[in-house]
Amino acid sequence: MAKLKIKLVRNLRRSILRGHPWVYKDAMVSPGNIEKAQLCQILDQKGELAWGFYDPHSVLAVRILSVDKAPPSELFFEKRFARAWDLRRGVRAYETDAYRLLNGEGDGLPGLVCDLYGSVAVLQFDGQGPREFWDQDLIRRWLLENTPCRTVVEKERRHAEQKIESPEVLILENSVKFRVNLEKGQKTGFFLDQRDNREYVRRFTRHKSVLNLFSYTGGFSVYAGLGGASRVASLDVSKGALELAEQNWMLNGLDPSKHSSLCVDVFEYLRENNEFWDCLIVDPPSMSHSKDQKELAIAKYVELFTAAAKRVKPGGDLFLSSCSSHIGFDDFFGMIEEALSGARRRGQVLRVSGQGPDHPFPHACPELRYLKFVHLALD
């Protein structure tokens, strides 16, 4: 039984029972000087409510684990791991061996992320509190015993480059081959959440010129090439990422003369270059890491989307995306409307989507539906 009890000062009973996974510091009585994250029992005016873990390092002070009467045990967590594994059976079925296995709150495992890259599992924790709470030995043991994983590594979220033994892996995604650098790569190494959107883009690139902005290691570029694009250009500020993009292009047997890469600042390129393209893909890194940055981020997105829309040929395709969790779908559509107005273009929305099925989120917490993706056909 947990020694730590957290008393709520706000009426969050309905929200928690419906599945919302968070309690902020201002909604509870301070438990005093607690140095490390630990299991806690959440109480309100009606009595016992839920189990979670208290994080003394964050304003997101409690993450909910369960509303059961008994505290969560090792068996409880192992059942959650097994449930997550079962939910990914549809992803694994499509010649794919790289996917997110544990998606934090979306799998009832708050603050814990695990991505599988073939036989390598990469763990990430959403801050110091989750890293202190989660039993890494339990997680490693379960992964090694129940998945194709043979190696488990941890990668800290805020460190762009970390030392990992055998950092490069070869993966399959929808039968497409990619070389991934787990050590230097962003996130856990690859943007797995865009898998379905990459496959979608592939259907629209036959005999078309394609400009992929913020291309990273060429995910969308390779799919565009496999879709039959006449030529593809990958733009990114990282020379190392572009080198991997070139390798991934060749890895899939594509004609090297149809792909070019340019190491540039995308905003500067769009200001200085007037070339028109049949398809433009705009998938920038997050521009908003907190609510305080939201308005500034929206202005940057509008600037970027406006400039991109101006470079699409009449009748061409514009694919826009945002991974900023503080910007919702309503915000995103508002940005698109403002951008197309600024570019004096009109568009038809052909697709609205988000992250793939290996990135689930609780129905009671739509703010965890962070990825936005929209396909527009422009006049």
C-alpha positions in Angstrom: 0.0 0.0 0.0 1.3 3.4 -1.0 2.3 5.6 2.0 1.8 8.8 0.0 -1.7 10.1 -0.2 -2.7 13.0 -2.4 -5.8 15.0 -1.6 -7.5 16.9 -4.4 -8.9 20.4 -3.8 -10.7 20.4 -7.2 -13.5 18.1 -8.2 -11.8 16.0 -10.7 -13.6 12.7 -9.9 -15.7 12.6 -13.2 -12.7 13.5 -15.3 -10.4 10.9 -13.8 -13.0 8.2 -13.8 -13.6 8.9 -17.5 -9.9 8.4 -18.2 -8.1 11.7 -18.1 -4.6 10.9 -17.0 -3.3 14.1 -15.4 -3.6 16.1 -12.2 -1.7 19.5 -12.0 -0.1 20.9 -8.9 -2.7 23.6 -8.3 -5.5 21.0 -8.1 -4.1 19.2 -5.0 -2.8 19.8 -1.5 1.0 19.8 -1.5 2.4 16.6 0.1 5.4 18.5 1.5 9.0 17.9 0.8 9.1 14.8 -1.5 12.4 14.3 -3.3 11.6 11.5 -5.8 8.7 10.3 -7.8 6.7 7.6 -6.2 3.4 5.7 -6.2 0.5 7.5 -4.5 -3.1 7.2 -3.8 -5.4 10.0 -4.9 -8.3 11.0 -2.6 -11.1 13.5 -2.9 -14.0 14.6 -0.7 -15.8 11.3 -1.4 -12.8 9.2 -0.4 -10.4 6.9 -2.4 -10.4 7.7 -6.1 -7.4 6.4 -8.0 -3.7 5.3 -8.1 -1.0 7.3 -9.8 2.5 8.5 -9.3 3.5 11.8 -7.8 6.2 13.8 -9.6 7.8 16.4 -7.4 9.8 17.9 -10.4 6.8 19.0 -12.5 3.7 21.1 -12.4 2.1 18.0 -13.9 2.2 16.6 -10.4 0.3 13.3 -10.7 -0.1 10.8 -13.5 -3.0 8.4 -13.2 -2.2 4.7 -13.4 -5.5 3.0 -12.3 -8.9 3.6 -10.7 -8.9 0.1 -9.3 -9.3 -0.4 -5.5 -6.0 -2.3 -5.2 -2.6 -0.6 -6.0 -0.9 -1.5 -9.3 1.5 -4.5 -9.1 4.1 -6.0 -11.4 1.4 -8.2 -12.9 -0.8 -5.1 -13.5 2.0 -3.5 -15.5 2.8 -6.7 -17.4 -0.9 -6.9 -18.4 -0.6 -3.3 -19.7 2.5 -4.2 -21.7 0.8 -7.3 -23.2 -2.3 -5.2 -24.1 -0.1 -2.7 -25.9 1.7 -5.5 -27.8 -1.6 -7.0 -28.9 -2.9 -3.6 -30.1 0.1 -3.3 -32.5 -0.7 -6.6 -34.3 -2.2 -4.7 -37.3 0.9 -2.5 -37.7 3.3 -5.5 -37.6 1.2 -7.2 -40.3 2.2 -4.8 -43.1 5.9 -5.7 -43.5 6.8 -3.3 -40.7 9.3 -4.0 -38.0 9.6 -0.5 -36.6 6.8 1.0 -34.5 5.9 2.5 -31.1 5.1 -0.3 -28.7 4.4 1.7 -25.5 2.9 5.2 -26.0 2.7 6.6 -22.5 -0.7 7.7 -21.4 -2.2 6.2 -24.6 -1.4 2.8 -23.3 -2.1 3.5 -19.6 1.6 3.8 -19.0 2.1 7.5 -18.3 5.4 9.0 -19.1 6.8 5.8 -20.6 7.7 5.5 -24.3 9.2 2.4 -26.1 9.9 2.2 -29.8 10.9 -1.0 -31.5 13.4 -0.9 -34.3 13.6 -4.6 -35.4 15.5 -6.3 -32.5 16.3 -3.0 -30.7 14.0 -1.4 -28.2 14.5 2.3 -27.4 13.1 3.6 -24.1 12.3 7.2 -23.4 10.8 8.8 -20.2 8.9 12.0 -20.3 11.0 13.8 -17.7 12.8 13.1 -14.5 9.7 12.0 -12.5 8.7 9.2 -14.9 12.3 8.0 -15.1 12.4 7.7 -11.3 9.1 5.9 -11.1 9.3 3.3 -13.8 11.0 0.0 -13.0 13.4 -0.3 -15.9 14.5 -3.8 -15.0 10.8 -4.9 -15.2 10.4 -3.3 -18.5 13.6 -4.7 -20.0 12.8 -8.2 -18.7 9.3 -8.1 -20.2 10.6 -6.8 -23.6 13.3 -9.5 -23.9 10.9 -12.3 -23.0 7.8 -11.2 -25.0 9.0 -9.4 -28.1 11.6 -9.8 -30.9 13.7 -7.4 -29.0 17.3 -8.5 -28.2 18.7 -5.2 -27.0 17.2 -2.4 -24.9 18.6 1.1 -24.8 17.5 4.3 -23.1 17.6 7.6 -24.9 17.0 10.9 -23.0 14.5 13.2 -24.6 16.4 16.4 -24.5 19.7 15.1 -25.8 20.0 15.2 -29.5 23.0 12.9 -29.6 23.9 10.1 -27.2 26.3 7.2 -27.2 24.6 4.0 -28.1 26.4 0.7 -28.9 25.6 -0.3 -32.6 23.7 3.0 -33.2 22.6 2.2 -36.8 19.8 -0.2 -37.6 18.0 -1.2 -40.8 14.2 -1.2 -40.6 11.3 -2.1 -42.8 8.2 0.2 -42.9 5.5 -0.9 -45.3 8.2 -2.9 -47.1 10.2 0.3 -47.5 13.8 0.2 -46.2 15.3 2.8 -44.0 18.6 3.1 -42.2 18.1 4.8 -38.8 20.7 6.3 -36.5 19.4 5.7 -33.0 22.3 7.7 -31.5 22.1 11.0 -33.5 18.5 10.8 -34.6 15.7 13.0 -33.4 13.1 11.5 -31.0 14.1 7.8 -30.7 15.7 7.9 -34.2 12.8 8.1 -36.7 9.4 9.8 -37.0 7.3 6.6 -36.7 4.1 8.6 -36.2 4.0 9.7 -39.9 4.1 6.1 -41.3 0.5 6.1 -42.6 0.8 9.6 -44.0 4.0 8.7 -45.9 2.2 5.8 -47.5 -0.7 8.1 -48.4 1.6 10.6 -50.0 3.1 7.8 -52.2 -0.2 7.6 -54.1 -0.1 11.2 -55.3 3.4 11.6 -56.7 3.5 9.7 -60.0 5.2 11.8 -62.7 5.3 14.8 -60.4 8.0 17.1 -59.0 8.2 16.9 -55.2 9.8 19.3 -52.7 10.1 17.9 -49.2 10.8 20.6 -46.6 12.3 19.6 -43.3 13.0 16.3 -44.9 15.1 14.9 -42.0 16.4 11.4 -43.2 14.1 11.4 -46.3 11.0 9.5 -45.1 8.5 11.3 -47.3 11.1 11.7 -50.1 11.7 7.9 -50.4 7.9 7.2 -50.5 7.5 9.9 -53.2 10.2 8.3 -55.2 8.6 4.9 -54.9 5.3 6.5 -56.0 6.9 7.4 -59.3 7.9 11.0 -58.8 9.8 12.6 -61.7 12.1 14.3 -59.3 12.4 14.8 -55.5 14.3 17.5 -53.6 15.0 17.0 -49.9 15.7 20.2 -47.8 16.9 20.2 -44.3 19.3 22.1 -42.1 21.1 19.0 -41.0 23.8 17.7 -43.2 24.0 14.4 -41.4 20.2 13.8 -41.9 20.5 14.6 -45.6 23.4 12.1 -45.9 21.1 9.4 -44.5 18.3 10.6 -46.8 20.6 9.9 -49.8 21.5 6.5 -48.4 17.8 5.7 -47.9 17.0 6.7 -51.4 19.6 4.3 -52.8 18.7 1.6 -50.4 15.3 1.3 -52.1 16.8 1.0 -55.6 15.7 4.5 -56.7 17.3 6.4 -59.5 20.0 8.7 -57.9 19.5 11.2 -60.7 15.9 11.9 -59.6 16.8 12.9 -56.0 18.7 16.0 -54.8 19.4 17.2 -51.3 20.1 20.7 -50.1 21.4 21.7 -46.7 19.6 25.1 -46.1 17.4 27.0 -43.8 13.9 26.3 -45.2 12.6 29.8 -44.4 15.5 31.4 -46.2 15.1 29.0 -49.2 11.4 29.9 -49.6 12.1 33.6 -49.4 14.9 33.4 -52.0 13.8 30.7 -54.4 10.9 31.1 -56.9 10.7 27.6 -58.4 7.2 26.0 -58.6 6.5 22.3 -57.7 3.7 19.9 -58.3 3.8 18.7 -54.7 5.1 20.3 -51.5 5.5 18.5 -48.3 5.8 20.6 -45.1 6.6 18.7 -42.0 8.5 21.0 -39.6 9.8 20.2 -36.1 7.6 21.4 -33.2 7.6 25.1 -33.0 5.8 25.2 -29.6 7.2 23.4 -26.5 4.9 25.3 -24.1 1.6 27.2 -24.0 3.6 30.4 -23.6 5.1 29.9 -27.1 1.8 29.1 -28.8 1.0 32.5 -30.4 4.6 32.9 -31.7 4.5 29.4 -33.0 1.2 30.0 -34.9 2.7 33.1 -36.5 5.8 31.0 -37.7 3.5 28.3 -39.0 1.4 30.8 -40.9 4.6 32.3 -42.4 5.9 28.9 -43.4 2.6 27.6 -44.9 2.0 30.9 -46.8 5.4 30.7 -48.4 5.0 27.0 -49.3 1.5 27.6 -50.8 3.0 30.2 -53.1 5.4 27.6 -54.5 2.8 25.0 -55.5 1.8 24.9 -59.2 -1.9 25.4 -60.1 -3.7 22.2 -59.6 -0.8 20.9 -57.4 -0.8 19.3 -53.9 0.2 20.7 -50.6 0.8 18.4 -47.6 1.0 20.3 -44.3 1.8 18.9 -40.9 2.4 20.0 -37.3 3.6 17.9 -34.3 3.2 20.7 -31.8 1.0 19.4 -29.0 -0.1 22.8 -27.8 -1.6 23.5 -31.3 -5.0 21.8 -31.8 -6.8 20.9 -34.9 -8.9 24.0 -34.8 -5.7 26.1 -34.5 -4.3 24.2 -37.4 -7.2 24.8 -39.7 -7.1 28.5 -38.7 -3.5 28.6 -39.7 -4.2 27.0 -43.0 -7.0 29.4 -43.7 -4.8 32.4 -42.9 -1.9 31.0 -45.0 -3.9 30.3 -48.1 -5.5 33.7 -47.8 -2.0 35.3 -47.6 -0.9 33.3 -50.6 -4.1 34.2 -52.5 -4.8 30.5 -53.1 -7.8 28.3 -52.5 -7.7 24.6 -51.6 -9.8 21.5 -51.4 -9.1 19.3 -48.3 -8.6 15.7 -49.4 -7.4 14.2 -46.2 -7.2 15.1 -42.5 -5.3 12.7 -40.3 -2.9 12.4 -37.4 -0.5 9.9 -35.8 -0.7 6.2 -36.7 -2.5 3.5 -34.6 0.7 2.7 -32.7 0.4 6.1 -31.1 -3.0 5.8 -29.3 -4.3 8.4 -26.9 -7.0 8.3 -24.2 -10.5 9.4 -25.5 -10.8 11.6 -22.5 -7.5 13.5 -23.3 -7.7 14.7 -27.0 -4.8 17.0 -26.4 -2.6 13.9 -26.8 -3.7 13.8 -30.4 -0.7 15.9 -31.2 0.0 15.2 -34.8 -1.9 17.1 -37.5 -1.7 16.2 -41.2 -3.7 17.8 -44.0 -3.7 17.3 -47.8 -4.9 20.2 -49.9 -5.4 20.3 -53.7 -4.7 23.9 -54.7 -6.4 25.8 -57.5 
